[in-house]
Amino acid sequence: MDKELKYISIIFENCNSIHIPAKYVDYLFLDEIRYSLAIGLSGQYSKHYWCKIACLELNKNVLDIKTHHQLLFEDGESFKQHLLEYHDVTHIEIVDLEDKKEYIGIPWCPDDEYSNSWEKTTFYDDLIKIEIREPMK
């Protein structure tokens, strides 16, 4: 059964993030989603999801939304500045209208812990496209 999107959050390596209402999300595709499960001595467990391919297309008006750092700090970088200066999307959180959340890790090139060379961002007249793909082996 399909669920209706409320918003997504994009989380960056430096703990910055942006919450994007559904009306700005033109397309979101996460493929080859896998998970790992860890159980600790106390019996608590955690499940971690990540994908091999992430493609996100956002309406250009998303650039009007403030990032978490802009809300906290006077000199916090805008979403556009962040996308241009860094390539560091680490997770996408998907939230539906029932507030059910899916937190999914993004493929990360192991060559650099602060910047992801697999991440490509393209600005078009009416949209922003972010693609992150783990290379085929």
C-alpha positions as a Markdown table, in Angstrom:
| # | Residue | x | y | z |
|---|---|---|---|---|
| 1 | Met | 0.0 | 0.0 | 0.0 |
| 2 | Asp | 1.4 | 3.4 | -1.0 |
| 3 | Lys | 1.9 | 6.0 | 1.8 |
| 4 | Glu | 1.7 | 9.7 | 1.4 |
| 5 | Leu | 4.9 | 11.7 | 2.0 |
| 6 | Lys | 4.9 | 14.4 | 4.6 |
| 7 | Tyr | 8.5 | 15.5 | 4.3 |
| 8 | Ile | 12.1 | 14.3 | 3.8 |
| 9 | Ser | 15.2 | 15.4 | 5.7 |
| 10 | Ile | 18.6 | 15.4 | 4.1 |
| 11 | Ile | 21.3 | 14.9 | 6.7 |
| 12 | Phe | 24.9 | 16.0 | 5.9 |
| 13 | Glu | 28.2 | 14.8 | 7.3 |
| 14 | Asn | 28.8 | 17.9 | 9.4 |
| 15 | Cys | 25.4 | 17.4 | 11.2 |
| 16 | Asn | 23.7 | 20.1 | 9.1 |
| 17 | Ser | 20.3 | 19.1 | 7.7 |
| 18 | Ile | 17.3 | 20.4 | 5.9 |
| 19 | His | 13.7 | 19.4 | 6.2 |
| 20 | Ile | 11.9 | 19.5 | 2.9 |
| 21 | Pro | 8.1 | 19.4 | 2.7 |
| 22 | Ala | 6.6 | 16.9 | 0.1 |
| 23 | Lys | 5.5 | 19.7 | -2.2 |
| 24 | Tyr | 9.2 | 20.3 | -3.1 |
| 25 | Val | 10.1 | 16.7 | -3.7 |
| 26 | Asp | 9.6 | 16.0 | -7.4 |
| 27 | Tyr | 11.2 | 12.6 | -7.4 |
| 28 | Leu | 13.0 | 10.3 | -4.9 |
| 29 | Phe | 14.5 | 6.9 | -5.8 |
| 30 | Leu | 16.5 | 4.8 | -3.4 |
| 31 | Asp | 17.5 | 1.4 | -4.8 |
| 32 | Glu | 19.1 | -1.8 | -3.5 |
| 33 | Ile | 18.2 | -1.0 | 0.1 |
| 34 | Arg | 19.9 | -3.3 | 2.5 |
| 35 | Tyr | 20.0 | -3.4 | 6.3 |
| 36 | Ser | 22.1 | -4.7 | 9.2 |
| 37 | Leu | 20.9 | -5.6 | 12.6 |
| 38 | Ala | 23.0 | -5.3 | 15.8 |
| 39 | Ile | 21.9 | -6.6 | 19.2 |
| 40 | Gly | 23.8 | -5.5 | 22.3 |
| 41 | Leu | 24.4 | -7.3 | 25.6 |
| 42 | Ser | 21.4 | -5.5 | 27.2 |
| 43 | Gly | 19.1 | -7.0 | 24.5 |
| 44 | Gln | 18.5 | -3.8 | 22.8 |
| 45 | Tyr | 18.9 | -3.8 | 19.0 |
| 46 | Ser | 19.2 | -1.4 | 16.2 |
| 47 | Lys | 18.5 | -1.8 | 12.5 |
| 48 | His | 20.5 | 0.3 | 10.0 |
| 49 | Tyr | 19.4 | 0.7 | 6.4 |
| 50 | Trp | 21.5 | 1.9 | 3.5 |
| 51 | Cys | 21.2 | 2.0 | -0.3 |
| 52 | Lys | 23.4 | 1.6 | -3.3 |
| 53 | Ile | 21.7 | 4.2 | -5.4 |
| 54 | Ala | 20.0 | 7.5 | -4.4 |
| 55 | Cys | 18.5 | 9.9 | -6.8 |
| 56 | Leu | 16.6 | 13.0 | -5.7 |
| 57 | Glu | 15.0 | 15.8 | -7.7 |
| 58 | Leu | 13.8 | 18.8 | -5.9 |
| 59 | Asn | 11.8 | 21.8 | -7.1 |
| 60 | Lys | 14.1 | 24.9 | -7.3 |
| 61 | Asn | 11.9 | 26.7 | -4.6 |
| 62 | Val | 13.5 | 24.3 | -2.1 |
| 63 | Leu | 16.4 | 26.8 | -2.0 |
| 64 | Asp | 14.2 | 29.2 | 0.0 |
| 65 | Ile | 14.1 | 26.7 | 2.9 |
| 66 | Lys | 16.7 | 27.3 | 5.7 |
| 67 | Thr | 19.1 | 24.6 | 6.7 |
| 68 | His | 19.4 | 23.6 | 10.4 |
| 69 | His | 22.7 | 25.6 | 10.6 |
| 70 | Gln | 21.0 | 28.7 | 9.1 |
| 71 | Leu | 18.4 | 28.5 | 11.9 |
| 72 | Leu | 21.0 | 28.1 | 14.6 |
| 73 | Phe | 23.9 | 30.3 | 13.4 |
| 74 | Glu | 24.0 | 33.7 | 11.9 |
| 75 | Asp | 26.6 | 32.6 | 9.4 |
| 76 | Gly | 25.1 | 29.1 | 8.7 |
| 77 | Glu | 25.4 | 28.1 | 5.0 |
| 78 | Ser | 22.3 | 27.9 | 2.8 |
| 79 | Phe | 21.2 | 24.7 | 1.2 |
| 80 | Lys | 22.6 | 25.9 | -2.2 |
| 81 | Gln | 25.9 | 26.9 | -0.6 |
| 82 | His | 26.1 | 23.5 | 1.1 |
| 83 | Leu | 25.4 | 21.6 | -2.1 |
| 84 | Leu | 28.0 | 23.6 | -4.0 |
| 85 | Glu | 30.7 | 23.5 | -1.3 |
| 86 | Tyr | 30.4 | 20.0 | 0.0 |
| 87 | His | 29.4 | 16.6 | -1.3 |
| 88 | Asp | 28.4 | 15.1 | 2.0 |
| 89 | Val | 24.8 | 13.8 | 2.1 |
| 90 | Thr | 25.0 | 10.8 | 4.5 |
| 91 | His | 21.3 | 10.0 | 5.1 |
| 92 | Ile | 17.8 | 10.7 | 3.9 |
| 93 | Glu | 14.9 | 10.4 | 6.3 |
| 94 | Ile | 11.5 | 9.8 | 4.8 |
| 95 | Val | 8.5 | 10.8 | 7.0 |
| 96 | Asp | 4.9 | 9.9 | 6.0 |
| 97 | Leu | 1.6 | 11.5 | 7.1 |
| 98 | Glu | 1.4 | 9.1 | 10.0 |
| 99 | Asp | 4.9 | 10.2 | 11.1 |
| 100 | Lys | 6.4 | 6.8 | 10.4 |
| 101 | Lys | 10.1 | 7.4 | 9.6 |
| 102 | Glu | 12.5 | 5.6 | 7.4 |
| 103 | Tyr | 16.2 | 6.6 | 7.9 |
| 104 | Ile | 18.3 | 5.4 | 5.1 |
| 105 | Gly | 22.1 | 5.7 | 4.7 |
| 106 | Ile | 23.5 | 6.9 | 1.4 |
| 107 | Pro | 26.4 | 5.3 | -0.5 |
| 108 | Trp | 29.7 | 6.9 | 0.6 |
| 109 | Cys | 33.1 | 6.7 | -1.3 |
| 110 | Pro | 35.7 | 5.5 | 1.3 |
| 111 | Asp | 38.4 | 7.7 | -0.2 |
| 112 | Asp | 37.5 | 10.7 | 2.0 |
| 113 | Glu | 35.6 | 10.8 | 5.3 |
| 114 | Tyr | 34.4 | 14.3 | 4.8 |
| 115 | Ser | 33.4 | 14.5 | 1.1 |
| 116 | Asn | 31.7 | 11.9 | -1.1 |
| 117 | Ser | 33.1 | 11.8 | -4.7 |
| 118 | Trp | 30.1 | 9.6 | -5.7 |
| 119 | Glu | 27.7 | 12.5 | -5.0 |
| 120 | Lys | 26.8 | 14.6 | -8.1 |
| 121 | Thr | 24.6 | 17.7 | -7.8 |
| 122 | Thr | 23.2 | 19.4 | -10.9 |
| 123 | Phe | 21.3 | 22.7 | -10.9 |
| 124 | Tyr | 18.7 | 23.1 | -13.7 |
| 125 | Asp | 16.4 | 26.0 | -14.4 |
| 126 | Asp | 13.5 | 24.5 | -12.5 |
| 127 | Leu | 15.0 | 21.7 | -10.3 |
| 128 | Ile | 18.0 | 20.4 | -8.4 |
| 129 | Lys | 19.1 | 16.9 | -9.0 |
| 130 | Ile | 21.3 | 15.0 | -6.5 |
| 131 | Glu | 22.6 | 11.6 | -7.5 |
| 132 | Ile | 24.7 | 9.2 | -5.4 |
| 133 | Arg | 25.6 | 5.8 | -6.8 |
| 134 | Glu | 27.9 | 3.2 | -5.5 |
| 135 | Pro | 30.0 | 2.1 | -8.6 |
| 136 | Met | 29.3 | -1.3 | -10.1 |
| 137 | Lys | 31.9 | -3.9 | -9.3 |
